[in-house]
Amino acid sequence: MSIRRAAAALGAVSLGLVLLTACEKPTPLATVTVGTKTVTTEATDKCYAKGKKLPSAIFIACLSAAPEHTIKVKPGEKIRVGVDPSIGEKGWLIASGVNQKTDVLKDETYWTLTESAGIFTVSDPQTGSSMPLKNATLNIVGSSDATADNVFGVWQFKLEKAA
């Protein structure tokens, strides 16, 4: 191999390494599976602070943001939720909108919900009765406890109730 080729190869490798170090590490993934359909997402930039605590105002904004990914749920189907091990180690919970549906899941990377979890219902604050919903936002909240003080990420999915 000529010196010129060796220098070009060394330069290409060096440039590749520089470009790789400039890339940001992707956020951990969360996945929802219903029947045979699976949707995976990263947390949006503002809803994941590289594993550090999110300020509570940002956390609340993330809970009310519109999800980018949608999955249909037929009556009686199970909703399977999976998270990266890095989320599972710190702890996470599942919420429908702002209503918490599970306790904090620590050292777990998988959870199954059924319709009985009330994903497609909301309580009327005045009467206390349940009202059915056609769509629901499934929020996966990375947190070591059930307070808004220790949230490190929010992953969202839109669930559509199929007929």
C-alpha atoms as one frame of an Amber mdcrd trajectory, in Angstrom:
protein
   0.000   0.000   0.000   1.329   3.407  -0.931   1.954   6.123   1.642  -0.728
   8.259   0.017  -3.332   5.468   0.371  -2.328   4.766   3.955  -2.609   8.469
   4.817  -6.048   8.668   3.131  -7.253   5.590   5.016  -5.943   6.964   8.319
  -7.630  10.292   7.599 -10.958   8.611   6.815 -10.826   6.571  10.017  -9.929
   9.653  12.066 -12.756  11.673  10.505 -15.179   8.831  11.192 -14.165   8.722
  14.849 -14.571  12.491  15.170 -18.043  12.298  13.625 -19.043   9.455  15.940
 -17.987  11.375  19.023 -20.010  14.376  17.833 -23.205  12.297  17.666 -25.436
  12.429  20.691 -26.418   9.235  22.412 -30.077   8.467  21.645 -32.584   8.521
  24.468 -33.737   5.190  25.828 -36.673   3.622  23.994 -40.164   2.726  25.141
 -42.380   0.293  23.256 -46.109  -0.423  23.221 -47.500  -3.599  21.656 -51.186
  -4.295  21.085 -52.035  -7.536  19.329 -49.500  -7.839  16.502 -48.795  -4.094
  16.192 -45.792  -2.531  17.910 -44.820   1.129  18.217 -41.484   2.320  19.618
 -40.452   5.851  20.501 -37.759   7.928  22.088 -38.607  10.713  24.511 -38.640
  14.090  22.815 -35.613  16.302  23.486 -37.437  18.490  25.977 -38.912  15.479
  27.810 -35.624  13.731  28.558 -32.726  15.425  30.322 -30.092  12.733  29.694
 -31.112  10.873  32.857 -31.187  13.960  35.084 -34.287  15.357  36.778 -36.754
  17.272  34.643 -37.994  20.556  36.109 -41.630  20.116  37.195 -42.923  22.744
  34.717 -41.321  20.824  31.831 -42.661  17.527  33.197 -46.218  18.902  33.261
 -45.800  20.279  29.727 -44.577  16.860  28.554 -47.628  15.119  30.042 -49.976
  17.403  28.131 -48.087  17.324  24.809 -49.586  15.531  21.827 -48.027  12.091
  21.218 -46.358  11.443  17.859 -47.153   7.716  17.667 -50.589   6.075  17.597
 -51.697   2.489  18.101 -55.240   1.074  17.934 -56.667  -1.022  20.761 -59.612
  -3.381  20.193 -61.933  -4.198  23.107 -60.374  -6.876  25.303 -56.851  -6.525
  23.879 -53.917  -6.302  26.241 -51.570  -3.321  26.108 -47.989  -4.468  26.583
 -45.443  -1.850  27.585 -41.687  -2.308  27.473 -38.831   0.023  28.388 -35.052
   0.009  28.002 -33.208  -1.511  30.971 -31.779   1.933  31.805 -35.341   3.159
  32.471 -36.255   0.006  34.381 -33.264   0.302  36.697 -34.204   3.822  37.801
 -37.950   3.176  37.972 -40.988   4.049  35.883 -44.758   4.156  35.972 -47.634
   4.235  33.517 -50.202   7.020  33.385 -53.221   7.643  31.206 -52.977  11.374
  30.658 -52.149  12.617  34.161 -53.836   9.713  35.984 -51.352   7.191  37.363
 -52.264   3.608  36.405 -49.417   1.632  38.028 -47.193   1.928  41.038 -43.541
   2.688  40.376 -42.021  -0.310  38.607 -38.408  -0.727  39.721 -36.048  -3.189
  38.027 -38.879  -4.127  35.620 -38.729  -3.635  31.866 -42.171  -4.970  30.919
 -45.769  -4.493  32.070 -49.187  -5.504  30.735 -52.367  -3.440  31.045 -55.928
  -4.531  30.353 -59.066  -2.477  29.779 -59.820  -2.840  33.473 -56.897  -0.468
  34.117 -59.226   2.347  33.044 -57.087   3.617  30.185 -60.170   4.630  28.176
 -62.125   6.243  31.010 -61.902   9.512  32.859 -63.661  10.513  36.064 -65.949
  13.530  35.973 -64.580  15.784  38.755 -68.045  17.077  39.648 -70.025  13.826
  39.728 -67.278  11.261  40.182 -68.812   9.080  37.470 -66.681   7.519  34.758
 -66.911   8.753  31.195 -65.649   6.659  28.253 -62.935   8.011  25.967 -62.276
   7.197  22.302 -58.590   8.130  22.594 -56.141   8.174  25.463 -52.566   9.305
  25.941 -50.392   6.601  27.452 -47.526   8.269  29.311 -44.539   6.263  30.443
 -42.924   8.317  33.187 -39.350   7.587  34.210 -39.242   8.258  37.940 -37.835
   6.653  41.068 -41.010   7.554  42.992 -44.595   8.648  42.337 -43.924  12.354
  42.833 -43.150  14.953  40.206 -39.848  15.653  41.989 -37.784  12.802  40.553
 -38.944  12.522  36.938 -36.187  11.990  34.384 -38.226  11.320  31.239 -41.622
  10.997  29.568 -42.437   8.750  26.591 -45.874   9.082  24.985 -48.228   7.068
  22.820 -51.724   7.830  21.582 -54.102   4.919  22.054 -57.187   4.826  19.817
 -60.105   2.672  20.797 -60.960   0.492  17.797 -64.530  -0.659  17.198
